[in-house]
Amino acid sequence: MKRNSPVKSSPLMTILCALCCPAMVVVAEDWPRFLGPTANGKSGETELIEKWPNSGPNRAWIQTIGTGYSAPSIRDSKLVLHHRKGDQEIVETLDATTGDSLWQHSYESNFVDPFGYNNGPRCSPLLSENRCYTFGAEGKLLCLDRKTGKQLWLRDTATDFNIPEAFFGVGSTPIITHNLLVVMVGGQPNSGMVAFDPKTGETVWESVGRNNWQGLPKIGWRGEPTVVWKDYAMQASYATPLVAEIHGKSHLLCFMRQGLVSLDPKSGKVNFSFWFRSIVNESVNAMNPIVQDDLILLSAAYYGIGSVLLQVQPNGKSVKEVWRDRVLEIHWTTPILHEGHLYAFSGRNEADARFRCVEFATGKLMWDRDEQWRKSFRPPSVYGRGSGIFADGKLFALGEGGLLGLFRLNPKEPIELARFQIPEFKYPCWAAPIISNKKLYLRSEDRLICYDIARFSQ
């Protein structure tokens, strides 16, 4: 009787086993829009780096780029960057693996930041299957063919709508939802939000402004008890619209300069409005709303406004406050919500910013990482008003001075796994990091760097 011969695995069999065994599945994702595939700063990628040496993670490539605060976007291994050189805003596609330029499209820009910050674009590119949408610092809404860079259409929102000048240029990234391109235009009197046909650029609906703010109670506002609308008031903030399902209904959540507005995404009809802004005119709302079930978190960092957690009522037409506190004061980043806790860089200025963990449902401060470090280190080693994204159970954080950190999220204590000061980066580093295909992409005002963060590549 013959014994069975040992079976040798073929490459195909190895692949099939890996696909069938959940423990062996490795996830890689695109990052096609601001704050990633799920618009909350989270990536589903796995098998990522657990720590790095003092010299930092392995660098794949570095490029000198034009100015701006726009985080890049990636789809199908093609990275799209919106930046400015001289008097030209440039939409440029690079090979995400090598950093090589594939195509460029440019147009003239005369934007000058009135506060002396850089004059480049602030919004991230939005990538669909075949198209690339960008929103420039002066309000030029552009649609390009994603493969060739050919211009398909252009809307100059500053010309097409009555828009008061923003403090720091246009900074709210458009989104696509319900077959519409939705943009925080900020037009008066009732064109704060505008939906465009993504194929043609034609206007579909306009909403938000005098009709829903006039006479609204100014909750938490000192002075006038209700809103008296002014036709020169700015409407656009620096927060990106967000779509969420709440009580079985789709809500387009728009964190405007005046506060939060919920719209029906198909029609632009207002569901509810909630006033939330500083009493000081030179102030902005810039954090994206955080949503879990029927709860919505808002936060701002100007002059004591702090945070509020709202609960949407079952009819979807109103909200009530769950808690309001200054435990988080978010300037321009968006917190990470993980297992019922918020992880965020809180504070208005670099010097007073703190990395904190806060319980989402109650507003309870769980820990303050910088307070603990100030007791042990001289001078304090902090990230300032950093930006963080979450992947593979870890937070990748970029401080505004170019300090790159890796944290294990834990509500009991801050756990820093690694840190590295990027030598090519200097203040201010205000573009959020992105992750795609086991690569970490970081932008400063004049550099774009790609790091290999695969677990077994170090």
C-alpha positions in Angstrom: 0.0 0.0 0.0 1.4 3.3 -1.0 1.7 6.1 1.4 0.2 9.4 0.4 2.9 11.8 -0.8 3.2 15.1 1.0 1.3 17.9 -0.6 3.2 21.0 -1.5 1.4 24.3 -1.5 1.3 26.2 -4.7 1.5 30.0 -4.7 -2.2 30.0 -5.8 -3.1 27.8 -2.8 -1.2 30.1 -0.4 -3.2 33.1 -1.7 -6.5 31.3 -1.4 -5.7 30.3 2.2 -4.8 33.8 3.1 -8.1 35.0 1.6 -10.1 32.4 3.5 -8.4 32.8 6.8 -9.6 36.1 8.5 -6.4 36.2 10.7 -4.3 36.4 7.6 -6.3 39.1 5.8 -4.3 42.3 5.3 -6.3 45.4 4.5 -5.1 48.3 2.3 -7.3 51.2 1.4 -7.5 54.4 -0.7 -7.8 57.8 1.0 -9.9 59.6 -1.6 -11.2 62.6 0.4 -10.6 64.7 3.5 -10.3 62.6 6.6 -10.2 59.4 4.6 -12.6 56.6 3.3 -15.1 57.0 6.2 -14.6 60.8 6.6 -13.7 60.4 10.3 -9.9 60.2 10.3 -9.9 56.4 10.5 -8.4 53.8 8.2 -9.2 50.1 8.0 -5.6 49.2 7.1 -3.8 46.5 9.2 -0.4 45.1 9.8 1.1 48.5 10.3 4.2 49.6 12.2 4.3 49.1 16.0 7.2 51.5 16.7 10.2 53.0 14.8 13.9 53.8 15.7 15.1 57.2 16.7 15.8 57.9 13.1 12.1 57.5 12.3 10.2 55.1 10.0 11.7 54.2 6.6 11.3 57.1 4.2 10.1 56.1 0.7 10.4 59.5 -0.9 10.3 63.3 -0.4 9.3 66.1 -2.8 9.6 69.8 -2.6 6.1 71.3 -3.2 4.3 74.6 -3.4 2.6 76.2 -0.5 -0.8 75.4 1.1 -2.6 73.6 3.9 -4.4 71.1 1.7 -3.9 67.4 2.7 -3.4 65.2 -0.4 -5.8 62.4 -1.5 -5.1 59.0 -3.0 -7.1 56.7 -5.2 -5.8 53.7 -7.3 -2.2 54.4 -6.2 -2.4 58.0 -7.6 -1.8 60.9 -5.2 -3.5 64.2 -5.9 -2.0 67.3 -4.4 -3.4 70.9 -4.5 -0.7 73.5 -3.9 0.4 76.9 -5.1 3.6 78.1 -6.8 3.9 81.8 -7.5 0.6 83.1 -8.8 -0.6 79.6 -9.9 -2.8 77.1 -8.0 -1.7 73.7 -9.2 -3.6 70.4 -9.1 -1.0 67.7 -9.5 -1.1 63.9 -9.7 1.9 61.9 -8.5 2.6 58.2 -8.4 1.9 57.4 -4.8 4.7 54.8 -4.7 7.5 56.8 -6.2 6.5 60.4 -5.9 6.9 61.0 -9.6 4.7 63.6 -11.2 2.2 62.3 -13.8 0.2 65.4 -14.7 -0.5 69.0 -13.6 -3.3 71.5 -14.2 -2.8 75.1 -13.1 -4.8 78.3 -13.0 -4.1 81.9 -11.8 -4.7 82.8 -8.1 -4.5 86.2 -6.6 -5.4 85.2 -3.1 -3.5 86.9 -0.2 -4.2 85.7 3.3 -5.2 88.9 5.3 -3.5 87.5 8.4 -0.2 86.8 6.8 -0.5 83.0 6.6 0.4 81.2 3.4 -1.6 81.9 0.2 -2.1 78.4 -1.0 -5.2 76.2 -1.1 -6.7 74.8 2.1 -9.2 72.1 0.9 -8.3 68.5 0.1 -9.0 67.1 -3.4 -12.1 64.9 -3.7 -11.6 61.9 -5.9 -14.4 59.9 -7.6 -13.9 57.0 -9.9 -13.1 59.2 -12.9 -13.0 62.8 -11.6 -11.1 65.0 -9.4 -12.8 68.0 -7.6 -10.8 70.8 -6.0 -11.9 74.0 -4.2 -9.3 76.8 -4.3 -8.5 79.5 -1.7 -10.5 82.1 -3.7 -13.4 79.8 -4.3 -12.7 78.3 -7.7 -14.6 75.0 -7.8 -12.8 72.8 -10.4 -13.6 69.4 -11.9 -10.8 67.5 -13.8 -10.6 64.2 -15.5 -8.7 62.2 -12.9 -6.6 60.2 -15.4 -5.5 63.1 -17.7 -6.0 66.3 -15.8 -8.3 67.7 -18.5 -10.6 70.4 -17.2 -14.3 69.3 -17.4 -15.9 72.3 -15.8 -15.2 75.3 -13.5 -17.4 77.4 -11.2 -16.0 80.6 -9.8 -18.2 80.7 -6.6 -16.9 84.2 -5.7 -18.4 85.5 -8.9 -21.5 83.3 -9.1 -22.7 83.9 -5.5 -22.7 86.8 -3.1 -20.0 85.7 -0.7 -18.5 87.9 2.0 -14.7 87.5 2.2 -13.6 84.8 4.6 -10.9 85.3 7.2 -8.4 82.7 6.0 -9.6 81.9 2.5 -11.9 79.0 1.5 -11.3 76.0 3.7 -14.3 73.6 3.6 -13.7 70.6 1.4 -16.7 69.5 -0.9 -18.3 66.1 -0.6 -20.3 63.9 -2.9 -23.5 62.5 -1.6 -26.8 61.4 -3.1 -25.4 62.0 -6.6 -24.7 65.7 -5.7 -21.5 67.7 -5.2 -22.2 69.5 -1.9 -20.2 72.6 -1.1 -20.1 75.1 1.7 -20.1 78.2 -0.5 -21.1 80.8 2.2 -23.3 82.9 -0.1 -25.8 85.5 1.1 -28.6 85.6 1.9 -29.5 81.9 1.6 -26.7 80.2 -0.2 -24.5 79.0 2.6 -24.7 75.5 1.3 -25.0 74.7 -2.5 -25.4 71.4 -4.3 -24.0 71.1 -7.8 -24.5 68.5 -10.5 -21.1 66.7 -10.3 -21.1 66.0 -14.0 -21.9 69.5 -15.3 -21.3 71.9 -12.4 -24.9 73.3 -12.7 -26.6 74.4 -9.5 -29.2 72.0 -8.1 -30.2 73.7 -4.8 -29.2 76.5 -2.5 -29.8 76.6 1.3 -28.8 78.0 4.7 -28.8 81.6 5.7 -31.2 84.3 6.7 -34.3 82.0 6.5 -33.1 79.6 9.1 -31.0 81.8 11.4 -33.2 85.0 11.7 -34.9 85.0 15.1 -33.2 81.8 16.3 -32.3 81.9 20.0 -28.5 82.5 20.6 -27.9 79.7 23.1 -24.8 80.5 25.1 -24.6 83.9 23.5 -24.1 87.1 25.6 -26.0 90.1 24.3 -28.9 89.8 21.9 -31.3 87.0 22.8 -32.1 86.1 19.2 -30.3 86.3 15.9 -30.7 89.5 13.9 -29.4 88.5 10.5 -27.0 90.8 8.7 -26.6 90.6 5.0 -22.8 91.0 5.2 -22.3 88.1 7.7 -19.9 85.4 6.7 -21.5 81.9 6.6 -18.7 79.6 5.5 -16.6 78.0 8.2 -13.6 75.6 7.8 -15.5 72.4 8.6 -16.3 69.9 5.9 -20.0 68.7 5.5 -20.8 65.3 6.8 -23.6 62.9 6.0 -25.0 60.6 8.8 -27.9 58.3 9.3 -29.8 59.3 12.4 -33.1 57.7 13.4 -33.3 56.1 10.0 -33.0 59.5 8.2 -30.1 60.9 6.2 -28.8 64.2 7.6 -26.4 66.5 5.8 -24.6 68.1 8.8 -23.1 71.5 8.0 -21.0 73.1 10.8 -21.3 76.7 9.6 -19.8 79.8 11.1 -23.0 80.4 13.0 -23.4 76.8 14.1 -24.8 73.4 13.1 -27.4 73.0 10.4 -29.0 69.7 9.3 -30.3 69.5 5.8 -32.0 66.9 3.7 -29.2 66.1 1.2 -31.5 65.6 -1.8 -33.4 68.9 -1.5 -31.4 71.1 0.9 -34.5 71.5 3.1 -33.5 72.5 6.7 -34.2 70.0 9.5 -32.8 72.0 12.4 -30.4 74.7 13.2 -28.3 75.1 16.4 -26.4 78.3 17.1 -22.8 77.6 18.2 -20.0 80.2 17.8 -17.8 82.6 19.7 -18.9 86.1 20.7 -15.7 87.4 19.0 -16.0 88.3 15.3 -12.5 87.1 14.5 -13.4 83.5 15.1 -14.1 80.3 13.1 -15.6 76.9 13.4 -13.2 74.3 11.9 -13.7 70.9 13.5 -15.8 68.4 11.6 -18.8 67.2 13.6 -18.4 63.8 15.4 -21.4 61.6 15.2 -22.3 58.4 17.0 -25.9 57.0 16.9 -28.1 60.1 17.6 -25.3 62.1 19.3 -23.3 65.0 17.6 -20.3 66.6 19.1 -19.3 70.2 18.2 -16.2 72.1 19.5 -14.3 75.3 19.0 -11.4 77.0 20.6 -12.2 80.7 20.6 -12.7 82.6 23.8 -14.2 79.9 26.0 -16.8 78.4 23.7 -15.6 74.8 24.4 -17.7 71.7 23.3 -21.3 70.6 23.3 -22.8 67.2 22.8 -26.2 67.3 21.1 -28.8 64.6 20.9 -31.0 64.5 17.8 -34.7 64.0 18.7 -36.6 61.1 17.2 -38.5 63.4 14.7 -35.1 64.6 13.4 -36.3 68.2 13.6 -34.6 69.4 16.8 -31.7 68.7 19.2 -31.2 68.9 23.0 -27.9 69.4 24.9 -26.5 66.4 26.7 -23.4 68.2 28.1 -21.5 71.4 27.5 -18.0 72.0 28.8 -14.5 73.5 28.0 -12.9 70.1 28.5 -12.2 70.1 24.8 -11.5 73.3 22.8 -10.8 72.2 19.2 -9.1 74.7 17.0 -8.8 73.2 13.5 -8.3 69.4 13.9 -10.9 66.7 14.2 -10.9 64.4 17.2 -10.8 60.6 16.9 -13.7 58.7 18.4 -12.6 55.2 19.5 -14.6 52.9 21.7 -16.6 55.6 23.4 -13.7 58.0 23.9 -12.4 61.1 22.1 -8.7 61.6 21.5 -7.9 65.1 20.6 -5.5 68.0 20.6 -7.3 70.7 22.5 -6.4 74.4 22.8 -6.4 77.6 20.8 -2.7 78.3 20.6 0.4 76.1 20.3 1.6 77.0 23.8 -1.6 76.0 25.6 -2.6 73.0 23.4 -3.0 69.6 25.2 -3.4 66.0 24.1 -6.5 64.7 25.9 -8.8 61.8 26.2 -12.4 62.6 27.0 -15.4 60.3 27.5 -17.8 61.0 24.6 -21.1 60.4 26.4 -20.3 62.5 29.5 -17.5 64.9 28.7 -15.4 63.5 31.6 -11.7 64.1 31.2 -9.9 60.8 31.4 -6.4 62.0 31.0 -4.3 65.0 29.9 -1.1 63.7 28.4 0.8 67.1 28.3 -0.1 67.9 32.0 1.6 64.6 33.0 4.6 65.2 30.8 5.1 68.7 32.1 5.8 67.2 35.5 8.6 65.0 34.1 10.3 66.9 31.3 12.0 70.3 31.1 11.3 71.8 28.7 7.9 70.1 28.0 7.9 67.9 24.9 4.5 68.4 23.3 2.8 68.3 19.9 0.9 71.6 20.0 -2.3 71.7 18.0 -1.5 68.4 16.3 -3.5 66.3 13.9 -4.2 62.6 14.4 -5.5 59.7 12.3 -6.3 56.2 13.4 -5.3 52.9 11.9 -4.6 49.4 13.1 -5.4 50.2 16.7 -3.0 53.2 16.8 -3.0 57.0 16.4 -0.5 58.5 14.0 -0.1 62.1 15.2 1.7 65.0 13.5 2.5 68.0 15.7 2.4 71.5 14.2 6.1 71.8 14.6 6.8 68.6 12.7 7.0 66.1 15.5 5.6 62.7 14.4 4.2 60.4 17.1 2.7 57.0 17.4 0.2 56.3 20.2 -1.7 53.2 21.5 -5.2 54.5 22.3 -6.1 53.8 25.9 -8.7 55.7 28.0 -6.7 55.0 31.3 -3.4 56.5 30.3 -1.5 57.9 27.3 0.8 55.4 25.7 3.3 56.8 23.3 5.0 54.0 21.3 7.4 56.2 19.2 8.3 59.7 18.2 10.4 61.4 15.6 11.1 65.0 14.8 11.0 65.3 11.0 14.1 67.3 10.1 12.6 68.8 6.9 9.5 70.0 8.6 9.1 73.2 10.5 6.2 75.2 12.0 3.4 75.3 10.8 2.5 71.7 9.8 -1.3 72.0 9.7 -2.3 69.5 7.0 -3.7 66.3 8.4 -1.7 63.0 7.8 -3.1 60.4 5.4 -2.6 56.7 5.1 -2.9 54.5 2.0 -1.5 51.1 1.1 0.7 51.0 4.2 2.2 54.3 3.4 2.0 57.5 5.6 1.9 60.8 3.7 2.8 64.0 5.5 2.7 67.6 4.3 4.4 70.7 5.6 4.3 74.1 3.9 7.0 73.2 1.4 7.6 69.4 1.6 5.6 66.2 0.9 7.0 63.0 2.5 6.0 59.4 2.2 7.0 56.9 4.9 6.7 53.1 4.6 4.7 52.0 7.7 4.2 48.3 6.9 4.9 46.3 10.0 7.5 44.1 8.5 9.3 46.6 6.3 11.4 48.3 9.0 
